[in-house]
Amino acid sequence: MSLDIVILAAGQGTRMRSALPKVLHPVAGKSMLGHVIDTARALQPQSIQVVIGHGAEQVRQRLAGEDLNYVVQAEQLGTGHAVAQALPNLSAERVLILYGDVPLIEADTLQRLLQKVGPEQLALLTVKLDDPTGYGRIVRDARGEVQAIVEHKDASDEQKAIREGNTGILAVPGSRIGEWLGRLSNSNAQGEYYLTDVIAMAVADGLRVATEQPLDAMEVQGANDRIQLAELERHYQQRAARRLMARGVTLRDPARFDLRGEVEVGRDVLIDVNVVLEGTVVIEDDVQIGPNCVIKDSTLRRGAIVKANSHLEGAVVGESADCGPFARLRPGSVLGAKAHVGNFVELKNATLGDGAKAGHLSYLGDAEIGARTNIGAGTITCNYDGANKFRTVMGEDVFIGSNSSLVAPLNLGDGATTGAGSTITEDVPAHTLGLGRGRQRNIEGWQRPKKQS
């Protein structure tokens, strides 16, 4: 059956105490609303309607998409009123209501819910909690059939004792939703049009209300303040850690690992503590990542080693290559097989061929470095003249002496050598020594300066 999804994302989130709209606050590096939209897309609906209000333009700009239709709720008059704003755009056989501040909801849970929707039956996601304070209560009759939802502020003491709470996530037959929304009233403690009143209307009209529950109660947890946001973050990370370990990854401490994007992993991967993976990361078999590393939008080939405190972004570390500790690989950095980048080496838009080495304290930018080339400590490529960038190209088996400055554009042929401390401004032919330093003089009898009294 066809499906329309409505995501309610108009709330201000005053308890966040932030200029940022609540639904744009991040969990695992992505906005809460972004998570919900991704889950909605996984259900392959015919449309996704996002109801926005506070910070509407910020939301539009941050989460633009051809498959998203934004609807503005100018006045926040309740959840029923919010869904009504999207009503003219709804035409599917089923309508699913989601919330932009409930980012951990799983597509599998929603699929189970949607399977229970039919022309004469709607489906409600409920959750059983030890303390359901703040949740609307699910009122059932003697046969266990759902009769209504009573909001916490409107509930009697007897109703407040009910442990089954309403998550707000609801799937209804599309042919009935318009009629029910048109009959809503704001005669309640909040003076709002509650979407939950649809349940009692459906029962009165002879429809059955089926229920489904999430496998994990945190799936339906929303975030109204920074404390709840942090709780969602930790739960997301615990879930991500468990999934990686189930796929064969060793995490030294699952509580000290953060995934802020998507990761593809091979077998026998080892990740030490305080590692952050961002964006899209590919980790092949037998990779080892040391502690305190940040790896973003990068690929680590089979057997690669990233040592402690290294930062990689937009980089490729080749098969059995290694980098770090304290290495920085910026976008466009590529290490060939068995290449080595040591401590305090920075690469940007630079390729190191198979077996090439840059052991320590160097900057290599806009460079192409051939196989087995050795870069001495303190070497820099001078690639920027203040306006334009230039490339340095080294052949195979080149030896760069320590503390060399290579002023691009520059070509060094196969087997070329530069003397330590040289400033190289001209091409060095293959198998040639390039020197670019002043001649040393020793001055006898020289007296060191003395402090003036």
LOZABA-405237 format. One record per residue (C-alpha): x, z, y; residue in three letters. Coordinates in steps of 0.5 Angstrom, whole numbers, m for minus. Layout:
N
<node <X Z Y> 'ALA'>;
...
This chain:
453
<node <0 0 0> 'MET'>;
<node <2 m1 7> 'SER'>;
<node <5 4 11> 'LEU'>;
<node <6 6 19> 'ASP'>;
<node <10 12 21> 'ILE'>;
<node <9 16 27> 'VAL'>;
<node <15 20 29> 'ILE'>;
<node <13 26 34> 'LEU'>;
<node <19 27 39> 'ALA'>;
<node <16 28 46> 'ALA'>;
<node <17 36 46> 'GLY'>;
<node <22 39 52> 'GLN'>;
<node <25 44 48> 'GLY'>;
<node <26 49 53> 'THR'>;
<node <29 54 49> 'ARG'>;
<node <35 49 48> 'MET'>;
<node <37 51 55> 'ARG'>;
<node <39 44 56> 'SER'>;
<node <38 38 60> 'ALA'>;
<node <39 34 53> 'LEU'>;
<node <32 32 50> 'PRO'>;
<node <31 37 44> 'LYS'>;
<node <31 31 39> 'VAL'>;
<node <37 28 41> 'LEU'>;
<node <41 35 40> 'HIS'>;
<node <46 33 34> 'PRO'>;
<node <46 35 27> 'VAL'>;
<node <52 33 23> 'ALA'>;
<node <54 28 29> 'GLY'>;
<node <48 24 29> 'LYS'>;
<node <41 26 33> 'SER'>;
<node <36 30 30> 'MET'>;
<node <31 24 31> 'LEU'>;
<node <36 19 29> 'GLY'>;
<node <36 23 22> 'HIS'>;
<node <29 22 22> 'VAL'>;
<node <29 15 24> 'ILE'>;
<node <34 13 18> 'ASP'>;
<node <29 17 13> 'THR'>;
<node <23 13 16> 'ALA'>;
<node <27 7 15> 'ARG'>;
<node <28 8 8> 'ALA'>;
<node <21 8 6> 'LEU'>;
<node <20 1 9> 'GLN'>;
<node <14 2 13> 'PRO'>;
<node <11 m4 17> 'GLN'>;
<node <12 0 23> 'SER'>;
<node <15 6 26> 'ILE'>;
<node <12 9 32> 'GLN'>;
<node <16 14 36> 'VAL'>;
<node <12 18 41> 'VAL'>;
<node <16 21 47> 'ILE'>;
<node <15 25 53> 'GLY'>;
<node <21 29 56> 'HIS'>;
<node <27 25 57> 'GLY'>;
<node <24 19 55> 'ALA'>;
<node <29 14 58> 'GLU'>;
<node <35 18 55> 'GLN'>;
<node <31 17 48> 'VAL'>;
<node <30 10 49> 'ARG'>;
<node <37 8 51> 'GLN'>;
<node <40 13 45> 'ARG'>;
<node <36 10 39> 'LEU'>;
<node <34 3 41> 'ALA'>;
<node <32 m1 35> 'GLY'>;
<node <28 m8 34> 'GLU'>;
<node <24 m4 28> 'ASP'>;
<node <22 2 33> 'LEU'>;
<node <16 2 38> 'ASN'>;
<node <16 7 43> 'TYR'>;
<node <10 10 46> 'VAL'>;
<node <10 15 52> 'VAL'>;
<node <6 22 52> 'GLN'>;
<node <5 23 59> 'ALA'>;
<node <2 30 58> 'GLU'>;
<node <4 34 52> 'GLN'>;
<node <m3 36 50> 'LEU'>;
<node <m2 38 43> 'GLY'>;
<node <0 34 36> 'THR'>;
<node <m7 31 35> 'GLY'>;
<node <m6 28 42> 'HIS'>;
<node <1 26 41> 'ALA'>;
<node <m1 22 35> 'VAL'>;
<node <m7 19 39> 'ALA'>;
<node <m2 15 43> 'GLN'>;
<node <0 11 38> 'ALA'>;
<node <m7 10 35> 'LEU'>;
<node <m7 3 38> 'PRO'>;
<node <m1 1 34> 'ASN'>;
<node <m3 3 27> 'LEU'>;
<node <m6 m2 22> 'SER'>;
<node <m3 0 15> 'ALA'>;
<node <m7 3 9> 'GLU'>;
<node <m3 9 10> 'ARG'>;
<node <0 13 16> 'VAL'>;
<node <5 18 15> 'LEU'>;
<node <7 23 21> 'ILE'>;
<node <14 26 22> 'LEU'>;
<node <17 30 27> 'TYR'>;
<node <23 29 31> 'GLY'>;
<node <26 36 30> 'ASP'>;
<node <26 36 23> 'VAL'>;
<node <32 32 21> 'PRO'>;
<node <33 34 14> 'LEU'>;
<node <27 32 11> 'ILE'>;
<node <29 27 4> 'GLU'>;
<node <26 21 3> 'ALA'>;
<node <24 23 m4> 'ASP'>;
<node <20 28 m2> 'THR'>;
<node <16 24 3> 'LEU'>;
<node <15 18 m3> 'GLN'>;
<node <12 24 m7> 'ARG'>;
<node <7 26 m2> 'LEU'>;
<node <5 18 0> 'LEU'>;
<node <4 17 m8> 'GLN'>;
<node <m2 22 m7> 'LYS'>;
<node <m5 18 m1> 'VAL'>;
<node <m12 14 m2> 'GLY'>;
<node <m18 12 1> 'PRO'>;
<node <m21 18 m1> 'GLU'>;
<node <m15 23 m1> 'GLN'>;
<node <m10 25 4> 'LEU'>;
<node <m4 29 3> 'ALA'>;
<node <0 35 6> 'LEU'>;
<node <7 37 6> 'LEU'>;
<node <7 45 5> 'THR'>;
<node <12 50 4> 'VAL'>;
<node <12 57 1> 'LYS'>;
<node <16 62 5> 'LEU'>;
<node <17 70 4> 'ASP'>;
<node <16 70 12> 'ASP'>;
<node <12 64 14> 'PRO'>;
<node <11 67 21> 'THR'>;
<node <10 62 26> 'GLY'>;
<node <7 57 21> 'TYR'>;
<node <0 55 20> 'GLY'>;
<node <m3 58 14> 'ARG'>;
<node <m6 54 8> 'ILE'>;
<node <m13 56 7> 'VAL'>;
<node <m16 55 0> 'ARG'>;
<node <m22 56 m3> 'ASP'>;
<node <m23 60 m10> 'ALA'>;
<node <m22 53 m14> 'ARG'>;
<node <m15 53 m10> 'GLY'>;
<node <m17 47 m6> 'GLU'>;
<node <m15 46 1> 'VAL'>;
<node <m20 47 6> 'GLN'>;
<node <m17 48 13> 'ALA'>;
<node <m10 50 17> 'ILE'>;
<node <m11 56 21> 'VAL'>;
<node <m5 56 26> 'GLU'>;
<node <m1 63 27> 'HIS'>;
<node <m4 65 33> 'LYS'>;
<node <m11 63 31> 'ASP'>;
<node <m10 67 24> 'ALA'>;
<node <m14 73 22> 'SER'>;
<node <m9 79 19> 'ASP'>;
<node <m12 77 12> 'GLU'>;
<node <m10 69 14> 'GLN'>;
<node <m3 71 16> 'LYS'>;
<node <m2 74 9> 'ALA'>;
<node <m2 67 6> 'ILE'>;
<node <5 65 4> 'ARG'>;
<node <4 58 4> 'GLU'>;
<node <5 55 11> 'GLY'>;
<node <4 48 14> 'ASN'>;
<node <10 44 15> 'THR'>;
<node <6 39 20> 'GLY'>;
<node <8 33 15> 'ILE'>;
<node <2 29 14> 'LEU'>;
<node <0 23 10> 'ALA'>;
<node <m7 20 11> 'VAL'>;
<node <m11 14 10> 'PRO'>;
<node <m11 9 16> 'GLY'>;
<node <m18 7 16> 'SER'>;
<node <m20 15 17> 'ARG'>;
<node <m15 17 22> 'ILE'>;
<node <m18 14 29> 'GLY'>;
<node <m25 17 27> 'GLU'>;
<node <m21 24 26> 'TRP'>;
<node <m17 24 32> 'LEU'>;
<node <m23 22 37> 'GLY'>;
<node <m27 28 34> 'ARG'>;
<node <m21 33 36> 'LEU'>;
<node <m22 39 41> 'SER'>;
<node <m18 44 45> 'ASN'>;
<node <m22 50 44> 'SER'>;
<node <m16 54 41> 'ASN'>;
<node <m11 60 43> 'ALA'>;
<node <m6 54 46> 'GLN'>;
<node <m12 50 49> 'GLY'>;
<node <m9 44 45> 'GLU'>;
<node <m11 38 41> 'TYR'>;
<node <m8 40 34> 'TYR'>;
<node <m7 35 29> 'LEU'>;
<node <m8 40 23> 'THR'>;
<node <m16 40 25> 'ASP'>;
<node <m16 34 21> 'VAL'>;
<node <m15 37 15> 'ILE'>;
<node <m22 41 16> 'ALA'>;
<node <m25 35 18> 'MET'>;
<node <m23 31 12> 'ALA'>;
<node <m26 36 7> 'VAL'>;
<node <m32 36 11> 'ALA'>;
<node <m33 29 10> 'ASP'>;
<node <m32 30 3> 'GLY'>;
<node <m24 28 2> 'LEU'>;
<node <m20 32 m2> 'ARG'>;
<node <m13 34 1> 'VAL'>;
<node <m7 34 m4> 'ALA'>;
<node <m1 38 m3> 'THR'>;
<node <6 37 m4> 'GLU'>;
<node <12 41 m3> 'GLN'>;
<node <20 40 m2> 'PRO'>;
<node <25 42 m7> 'LEU'>;
<node <29 45 m1> 'ASP'>;
<node <25 49 4> 'ALA'>;
<node <30 47 9> 'MET'>;
<node <28 40 9> 'GLU'>;
<node <22 42 13> 'VAL'>;
<node <26 47 18> 'GLN'>;
<node <26 45 25> 'GLY'>;
<node <30 47 31> 'ALA'>;
<node <27 50 37> 'ASN'>;
<node <34 53 39> 'ASP'>;
<node <41 53 38> 'ARG'>;
<node <41 58 33> 'ILE'>;
<node <36 54 29> 'GLN'>;
<node <40 48 30> 'LEU'>;
<node <47 51 28> 'ALA'>;
<node <43 53 21> 'GLU'>;
<node <41 46 20> 'LEU'>;
<node <48 44 21> 'GLU'>;
<node <51 49 16> 'ARG'>;
<node <45 47 11> 'HIS'>;
<node <47 40 12> 'TYR'>;
<node <54 41 11> 'GLN'>;
<node <53 45 4> 'GLN'>;
<node <48 39 2> 'ARG'>;
<node <53 34 3> 'ALA'>;
<node <59 38 0> 'ALA'>;
<node <55 39 m6> 'ARG'>;
<node <53 32 m7> 'ARG'>;
<node <61 30 m6> 'LEU'>;
<node <63 35 m11> 'MET'>;
<node <58 32 m16> 'ALA'>;
<node <61 25 m15> 'ARG'>;
<node <68 28 m17> 'GLY'>;
<node <71 30 m11> 'VAL'>;
<node <75 37 m11> 'THR'>;
<node <74 41 m4> 'LEU'>;
<node <78 47 m3> 'ARG'>;
<node <73 50 0> 'ASP'>;
<node <66 47 1> 'PRO'>;
<node <64 52 7> 'ALA'>;
<node <70 49 11> 'ARG'>;
<node <68 42 10> 'PHE'>;
<node <64 37 15> 'ASP'>;
<node <61 30 14> 'LEU'>;
<node <59 27 20> 'ARG'>;
<node <57 20 18> 'GLY'>;
<node <57 16 11> 'GLU'>;
<node <63 17 6> 'VAL'>;
<node <64 13 0> 'GLU'>;
<node <69 16 m5> 'VAL'>;
<node <72 15 m12> 'GLY'>;
<node <75 19 m17> 'ARG'>;
<node <79 25 m17> 'ASP'>;
<node <79 26 m9> 'VAL'>;
<node <82 32 m7> 'LEU'>;
<node <80 35 0> 'ILE'>;
<node <83 41 3> 'ASP'>;
<node <80 46 8> 'VAL'>;
<node <77 44 15> 'ASN'>;
<node <77 37 14> 'VAL'>;
<node <72 33 18> 'VAL'>;
<node <70 26 16> 'LEU'>;
<node <66 22 22> 'GLU'>;
<node <63 15 22> 'GLY'>;
<node <64 11 16> 'THR'>;
<node <70 13 11> 'VAL'>;
<node <72 10 5> 'VAL'>;
<node <76 14 0> 'ILE'>;
<node <79 11 m6> 'GLU'>;
<node <81 14 m13> 'ASP'>;
<node <86 19 m13> 'ASP'>;
<node <87 20 m5> 'VAL'>;
<node <89 27 m2> 'GLN'>;
<node <87 30 4> 'ILE'>;
<node <91 36 7> 'GLY'>;
<node <88 41 11> 'PRO'>;
<node <85 40 19> 'ASN'>;
<node <85 33 19> 'CYS'>;
<node <80 29 22> 'VAL'>;
<node <78 22 19> 'ILE'>;
<node <74 17 23> 'LYS'>;
<node <71 10 21> 'ASP'>;
<node <77 9 16> 'SER'>;
<node <79 7 9> 'THR'>;
<node <84 11 5> 'LEU'>;
<node <86 6 m1> 'ARG'>;
<node <88 9 m8> 'ARG'>;
<node <93 14 m8> 'GLY'>;
<node <94 15 m1> 'ALA'>;
<node <96 22 2> 'ILE'>;
<node <94 24 9> 'VAL'>;
<node <98 31 10> 'LYS'>;
<node <96 37 15> 'ALA'>;
<node <93 36 22> 'ASN'>;
<node <93 28 22> 'SER'>;
<node <88 25 26> 'HIS'>;
<node <86 18 24> 'LEU'>;
<node <81 13 27> 'GLU'>;
<node <79 6 25> 'GLY'>;
<node <85 6 21> 'ALA'>;
<node <87 3 14> 'VAL'>;
<node <92 7 10> 'VAL'>;
<node <94 3 4> 'GLY'>;
<node <95 4 m3> 'GLU'>;
<node <100 10 m5> 'SER'>;
<node <102 10 3> 'ALA'>;
<node <102 17 6> 'ASP'>;
<node <102 19 14> 'CYS'>;
<node <103 26 17> 'GLY'>;
<node <103 32 18> 'PRO'>;
<node <101 31 25> 'PHE'>;
<node <100 24 25> 'ALA'>;
<node <96 20 29> 'ARG'>;
<node <93 13 27> 'LEU'>;
<node <89 10 33> 'ARG'>;
<node <84 4 32> 'PRO'>;
<node <87 m2 29> 'GLY'>;
<node <93 2 25> 'SER'>;
<node <94 m1 18> 'VAL'>;
<node <99 2 13> 'LEU'>;
<node <101 m3 7> 'GLY'>;
<node <102 0 0> 'ALA'>;
<node <107 6 0> 'LYS'>;
<node <108 5 7> 'ALA'>;
<node <110 12 11> 'HIS'>;
<node <108 15 17> 'VAL'>;
<node <111 22 19> 'GLY'>;
<node <110 28 23> 'ASN'>;
<node <108 26 31> 'PHE'>;
<node <108 19 30> 'VAL'>;
<node <103 15 33> 'GLU'>;
<node <100 8 32> 'LEU'>;
<node <95 4 36> 'LYS'>;
<node <94 m3 33> 'ASN'>;
<node <100 m3 29> 'ALA'>;
<node <101 m6 22> 'THR'>;
<node <106 m3 18> 'LEU'>;
<node <108 m7 12> 'GLY'>;
<node <109 m5 5> 'ASP'>;
<node <114 0 4> 'GLY'>;
<node <116 1 12> 'ALA'>;
<node <117 7 15> 'LYS'>;
<node <117 11 21> 'ALA'>;
<node <119 18 20> 'GLY'>;
<node <118 22 26> 'HIS'>;
<node <117 22 34> 'LEU'>;
<node <115 15 35> 'SER'>;
<node <110 11 38> 'TYR'>;
<node <108 4 36> 'LEU'>;
<node <103 0 39> 'GLY'>;
<node <101 m7 39> 'ASP'>;
<node <106 m8 33> 'ALA'>;
<node <107 m12 27> 'GLU'>;
<node <112 m9 23> 'ILE'>;
<node <115 m12 16> 'GLY'>;
<node <116 m10 9> 'ALA'>;
<node <121 m4 8> 'ARG'>;
<node <123 m4 16> 'THR'>;
<node <125 3 18> 'ASN'>;
<node <124 6 25> 'ILE'>;
<node <128 11 27> 'GLY'>;
<node <126 18 31> 'ALA'>;
<node <124 17 38> 'GLY'>;
<node <123 10 38> 'THR'>;
<node <117 7 42> 'ILE'>;
<node <114 0 43> 'THR'>;
<node <114 m1 51> 'CYS'>;
<node <107 m5 50> 'ASN'>;
<node <104 m4 57> 'TYR'>;
<node <106 m7 64> 'ASP'>;
<node <101 m3 68> 'GLY'>;
<node <96 m9 67> 'ALA'>;
<node <97 m13 60> 'ASN'>;
<node <99 m11 53> 'LYS'>;
<node <104 m15 49> 'PHE'>;
<node <106 m15 42> 'ARG'>;
<node <112 m13 38> 'THR'>;
<node <114 m17 32> 'VAL'>;
<node <119 m14 27> 'MET'>;
<node <121 m18 21> 'GLY'>;
<node <122 m15 14> 'GLU'>;
<node <128 m10 13> 'ASP'>;
<node <129 m9 20> 'VAL'>;
<node <133 m2 22> 'PHE'>;
<node <131 1 29> 'ILE'>;
<node <136 6 31> 'GLY'>;
<node <133 13 33> 'SER'>;
<node <131 13 41> 'ASN'>;
<node <130 6 42> 'SER'>;
<node <126 3 47> 'SER'>;
<node <123 m4 45> 'LEU'>;
<node <120 m8 51> 'VAL'>;
<node <115 m12 49> 'ALA'>;
<node <114 m18 48> 'PRO'>;
<node <119 m18 43> 'LEU'>;
<node <121 m21 36> 'ASN'>;
<node <126 m18 31> 'LEU'>;
<node <128 m23 26> 'GLY'>;
<node <129 m21 18> 'ASP'>;
<node <134 m16 17> 'GLY'>;
<node <136 m15 25> 'ALA'>;
<node <138 m8 27> 'THR'>;
<node <138 m4 34> 'THR'>;
<node <143 1 36> 'GLY'>;
<node <141 8 37> 'ALA'>;
<node <139 9 44> 'GLY'>;
<node <138 2 46> 'SER'>;
<node <133 m1 51> 'THR'>;
<node <132 m8 48> 'ILE'>;
<node <129 m13 52> 'THR'>;
<node <131 m19 49> 'GLU'>;
<node <129 m22 42> 'ASP'>;
<node <134 m20 36> 'VAL'>;
<node <135 m26 31> 'PRO'>;
<node <135 m24 24> 'ALA'>;
<node <141 m20 21> 'HIS'>;
<node <144 m19 28> 'THR'>;
<node <145 m12 31> 'LEU'>;
<node <142 m11 38> 'GLY'>;
<node <145 m6 43> 'LEU'>;
<node <142 m5 50> 'GLY'>;
<node <146 2 53> 'ARG'>;
<node <151 3 58> 'GLY'>;
<node <158 4 56> 'ARG'>;
<node <160 12 55> 'GLN'>;
<node <165 15 59> 'ARG'>;
<node <169 21 58> 'ASN'>;
<node <171 25 64> 'ILE'>;
<node <177 30 63> 'GLU'>;
<node <177 36 68> 'GLY'>;
<node <170 36 70> 'TRP'>;
<node <167 42 72> 'GLN'>;
<node <160 45 71> 'ARG'>;
<node <156 47 77> 'PRO'>;
<node <156 54 79> 'LYS'>;
<node <150 58 81> 'LYS'>;
<node <151 59 89> 'GLN'>;
<node <151 67 90> 'SER'>;
